[in-house]
Amino acid sequence: MASEGVLGRILEQKRQEVAALQASPRPQPGPAPRPLRLRRGSGPLRLICEIKRRSPSAGDLDQSLSVVERAQRYAAGGADMLSVLTDERFFGGAFSHIAEIRAANLEIPILCKEFVIDEIQLDYARHVGADAVLLIVRCLGERTSDLLGAARARGLAALVEIVDEAELRIALEAGAELVGVNSRDLDTLQIDVARAARVLAALPSSVVAAQLSGLRTAEDVAEVARSRADAALIGETLMRRPDPSALLESMRAAAARSSSQLLD
């Protein structure tokens, strides 16, 4: 799918990176992927906590903690999954960050958050110990099915990211089992929570659903917990804090309260 703006620049960079990766020996698989367990059931909203050092929308974020220290704070605060950016130019990430976190023996699955356009990136995700990869329909279009199959062939779960109903159709036709609705438009970087809520509501119950981006407060998380979502990804607001533990704990508490109210 053709993209303009920020996403277009990112994808141009990815094409250059993929060419360089393909010129190197294909990496060997790393530690075996672990199950995600993001389906909510009758429990509280699952929280996916992100590690990134900067972003096109927010600029530089807190770097006072190492990636391992931040992962440990997230784990202590009750995160259900880590989302680790591997793009260096735009997000300050690296594949090595996943390897470092995996070596710390945290019992928490890791999503490799990359702008995947080629199977070689899946090989690197598997090499460093990721448990899942992000596949963005806006980047892949009808190729989503091919990359989803390639991820599964490597034992990796896939979070398929969409922004609207047209992309939801592509995700479902590809056989996605875990779908994330991004509140942020990747071309314009604008947040539209109402659109995300509408698309989330359209997801079939057979799909594990996550809301991505735009969550800044415990009340924001509580609102998502009252929705169709099984999980929510929280990034920038946690990354602005040298110690995210207190905010994460308050978000978990808010999610738990909202979830219990749904069962009353």
C-alpha positions as CSV (number, residue, x, y, z in Angstrom):
1,M,0.0,0.0,0.0
2,A,1.4,3.4,-0.9
3,S,2.1,5.7,2.1
4,E,3.1,9.3,2.4
5,G,4.3,11.6,5.1
6,V,6.2,10.1,8.1
7,L,5.4,6.5,7.2
8,G,6.6,6.9,3.7
9,R,10.0,8.1,5.0
10,I,10.1,5.2,7.4
11,L,9.4,2.7,4.7
12,E,12.0,4.1,2.4
13,Q,14.5,3.6,5.2
14,K,13.3,0.1,5.8
15,R,13.9,-0.8,2.1
16,Q,17.5,0.3,2.5
17,E,17.9,-1.7,5.7
18,V,16.3,-4.8,4.2
19,A,18.8,-4.7,1.3
20,A,21.7,-4.6,3.8
21,L,20.2,-7.4,5.9
22,Q,19.8,-9.6,2.8
23,A,23.5,-9.1,2.0
24,S,24.5,-10.7,5.3
25,P,24.3,-14.3,6.4
26,R,20.8,-15.3,7.5
27,P,20.7,-15.4,11.4
28,Q,20.0,-18.5,13.3
29,P,16.9,-18.8,15.5
30,G,17.2,-17.7,19.1
31,P,15.3,-18.8,22.2
32,A,11.9,-20.4,21.6
33,P,9.0,-18.0,21.5
34,R,6.6,-18.0,24.5
35,P,2.8,-17.8,24.5
36,L,1.3,-14.4,24.8
37,R,-1.9,-15.0,26.9
38,L,-3.5,-11.6,25.9
39,R,-7.1,-12.8,25.7
40,R,-8.9,-11.1,28.5
41,G,-11.8,-13.5,29.2
42,S,-13.4,-12.5,32.5
43,G,-10.1,-10.9,33.8
44,P,-8.8,-7.4,33.6
45,L,-7.5,-5.6,30.6
46,R,-4.0,-6.8,29.6
47,L,-1.4,-4.1,29.4
48,I,1.4,-4.0,26.8
49,C,4.1,-1.6,27.8
50,E,6.4,0.0,25.2
51,I,10.1,0.7,25.2
52,K,11.3,3.4,22.7
53,R,13.8,6.2,23.1
54,R,12.2,8.7,20.7
55,S,9.4,9.0,18.2
56,P,8.5,11.2,15.2
57,S,5.5,12.5,17.2
58,A,7.1,13.0,20.6
59,G,10.8,13.6,19.9
60,D,13.3,12.4,22.5
61,L,11.9,10.4,25.5
62,D,13.4,9.4,28.8
63,Q,16.7,7.6,28.5
64,S,17.8,7.6,32.2
65,L,17.1,3.8,32.4
66,S,18.7,1.1,30.3
67,V,16.2,-0.9,28.2
68,V,16.7,-3.8,30.7
69,E,16.1,-1.6,33.7
70,R,12.9,-0.2,32.1
71,A,11.7,-3.7,31.2
72,Q,12.3,-4.7,34.8
73,R,10.2,-1.8,36.1
74,Y,7.4,-2.7,33.7
75,A,7.5,-6.3,34.8
76,A,7.4,-5.2,38.5
77,G,4.5,-3.0,37.7
78,G,2.5,-5.9,36.3
79,A,2.9,-5.5,32.5
80,D,1.5,-8.4,30.6
81,M,3.8,-7.9,27.5
82,L,6.6,-5.7,26.4
83,S,6.6,-3.8,23.0
84,V,10.2,-3.1,22.0
85,L,11.0,-0.7,19.1
86,T,13.8,-2.0,16.9
87,D,13.9,0.9,14.4
88,E,17.0,3.0,15.1
89,R,16.7,6.1,12.9
90,F,13.2,7.2,13.9
91,F,12.7,5.5,17.3
92,G,16.1,5.0,18.8
93,G,15.6,1.2,18.9
94,A,17.7,-1.9,17.9
95,F,17.2,-5.6,17.6
96,S,19.9,-5.9,20.2
97,H,17.5,-4.4,22.8
98,I,15.3,-7.4,22.6
99,A,18.3,-9.7,23.0
100,E,19.3,-7.8,26.1
101,I,15.9,-8.0,27.7
102,R,15.5,-11.7,26.8
103,A,18.9,-12.4,28.5
104,A,17.6,-10.8,31.7
105,N,15.3,-13.8,32.1
106,L,12.1,-11.8,32.6
107,E,9.0,-14.0,32.4
108,I,7.1,-11.7,30.1
109,P,6.7,-12.0,26.4
110,I,8.2,-9.5,24.0
111,L,6.7,-7.9,20.8
112,C,9.2,-6.9,18.2
113,K,7.8,-3.6,17.1
114,E,9.3,-3.1,13.6
115,F,8.0,-1.8,10.3
116,V,8.1,-5.3,8.7
117,I,8.2,-5.4,4.9
118,D,10.3,-8.5,4.3
119,E,10.8,-12.0,5.8
120,I,14.4,-11.2,6.7
121,Q,13.2,-8.9,9.5
122,L,11.3,-11.8,10.9
123,D,14.5,-13.9,10.9
124,Y,16.2,-11.2,13.0
125,A,13.2,-10.9,15.4
126,R,13.4,-14.7,15.9
127,H,17.2,-14.5,16.3
128,V,17.1,-12.0,19.2
129,G,14.4,-13.8,21.1
130,A,11.1,-12.0,20.2
131,D,7.9,-13.9,20.9
132,A,5.8,-11.9,18.5
133,V,6.1,-9.4,15.7
134,L,4.1,-6.4,14.6
135,L,2.6,-6.5,11.0
136,I,1.1,-3.2,9.9
137,V,-1.6,-3.4,7.2
138,R,-0.9,0.1,6.1
139,C,2.7,-1.0,5.2
140,L,1.8,-4.4,3.7
141,G,-1.7,-4.3,2.2
142,E,-2.6,-7.6,0.6
143,R,0.9,-8.9,1.5
144,T,-0.3,-9.1,5.1
145,S,-1.3,-12.7,4.6
146,D,2.1,-13.7,3.3
147,L,4.0,-12.1,6.1
148,L,1.5,-13.5,8.7
149,G,2.2,-17.0,7.3
150,A,5.9,-16.4,7.4
151,A,5.8,-15.3,11.0
152,R,3.8,-18.3,12.0
153,A,6.3,-20.6,10.2
154,R,9.0,-19.2,12.5
155,G,6.9,-19.8,15.6
156,L,6.2,-16.1,16.1
157,A,2.8,-14.7,17.0
158,A,1.7,-11.6,15.0
159,L,0.0,-8.5,16.1
160,V,-1.7,-7.2,13.0
161,E,-2.2,-3.4,13.2
162,I,-5.0,-1.6,11.5
163,V,-6.6,1.9,11.6
164,D,-10.0,1.5,9.9
165,E,-12.6,-0.9,8.6
166,A,-10.9,-1.4,5.2
167,E,-7.7,-2.5,6.9
168,L,-9.8,-4.7,9.3
169,R,-11.1,-6.6,6.3
170,I,-7.6,-7.2,5.0
171,A,-6.5,-8.4,8.5
172,L,-9.4,-10.8,8.9
173,E,-9.0,-12.2,5.4
174,A,-5.3,-12.8,6.1
175,G,-6.4,-14.9,9.1
176,A,-5.2,-12.6,11.9
177,E,-5.9,-13.8,15.4
178,L,-4.5,-10.8,17.2
179,V,-5.5,-7.4,15.9
180,G,-4.4,-4.0,17.2
181,V,-6.4,-0.8,16.3
182,N,-4.0,2.2,16.2
183,S,-5.6,5.4,17.4
184,R,-2.8,7.3,15.6
185,D,-2.8,7.7,11.8
186,L,0.7,6.7,10.7
187,D,0.8,9.1,7.8
188,T,-0.4,12.2,9.7
189,L,0.4,11.2,13.3
190,Q,-3.0,12.5,14.4
191,I,-4.8,10.7,17.2
192,D,-8.5,9.8,16.7
193,V,-9.7,7.8,19.7
194,A,-13.4,7.8,18.5
195,R,-12.3,6.1,15.2
196,A,-10.3,3.5,17.1
197,A,-13.3,2.8,19.4
198,R,-15.6,2.3,16.4
199,V,-13.2,-0.1,14.7
200,L,-12.6,-2.0,17.9
201,A,-16.3,-2.5,18.3
202,A,-16.4,-4.1,14.9
203,L,-13.9,-6.8,15.7
204,P,-15.4,-10.3,15.9
205,S,-15.2,-12.1,19.3
206,S,-12.9,-14.8,17.8
207,V,-10.1,-12.2,17.5
208,V,-7.9,-11.0,20.4
209,A,-8.3,-7.2,20.2
210,A,-5.9,-4.5,21.4
211,Q,-6.1,-0.7,21.4
212,L,-2.8,1.0,20.4
213,S,-1.6,4.6,21.2
214,G,-3.3,7.6,22.7
215,L,-3.6,6.3,26.3
216,R,-2.1,8.8,28.8
217,T,-3.9,8.4,32.1
218,A,-5.4,5.8,34.3
219,E,-8.9,7.0,33.3
220,D,-8.0,6.5,29.6
221,V,-7.1,2.9,30.4
222,A,-10.3,2.5,32.4
223,E,-12.3,3.6,29.4
224,V,-10.6,1.0,27.2
225,A,-11.2,-1.6,29.9
226,R,-15.0,-0.9,29.5
227,S,-14.7,-1.6,25.7
228,R,-14.3,-4.7,23.5
229,A,-10.5,-4.6,23.9
230,D,-8.6,-7.5,25.4
231,A,-5.4,-5.4,25.7
232,A,-4.1,-1.9,25.5
233,L,-0.6,-0.7,24.4
234,I,0.8,2.2,26.5
235,G,3.9,3.9,25.2
236,E,4.8,7.6,25.3
237,T,3.3,8.4,28.7
238,L,5.3,5.7,30.4
239,M,8.5,6.5,28.4
240,R,8.3,10.1,29.7
241,R,8.9,8.9,33.3
242,P,12.3,7.9,34.8
243,D,10.3,5.5,37.0
244,P,7.0,4.4,35.3
245,S,6.1,1.9,38.1
246,A,3.6,4.1,40.0
247,L,1.7,5.2,36.9
248,L,1.6,1.6,35.6
249,E,0.3,0.3,38.9
250,S,-2.5,3.0,38.9
251,M,-3.4,2.0,35.3
252,R,-3.6,-1.6,36.3
253,A,-5.8,-0.8,39.2
254,A,-8.1,1.4,37.0
255,A,-8.4,-1.4,34.5
256,A,-9.2,-3.9,37.2
257,R,-12.0,-1.7,38.7
258,S,-13.5,-1.2,35.3
259,S,-13.4,-4.9,34.5
260,S,-15.0,-5.8,37.7
261,Q,-17.8,-3.3,37.1
262,L,-18.5,-5.0,33.7
263,L,-19.1,-8.3,35.6
264,D,-21.5,-6.8,38.2
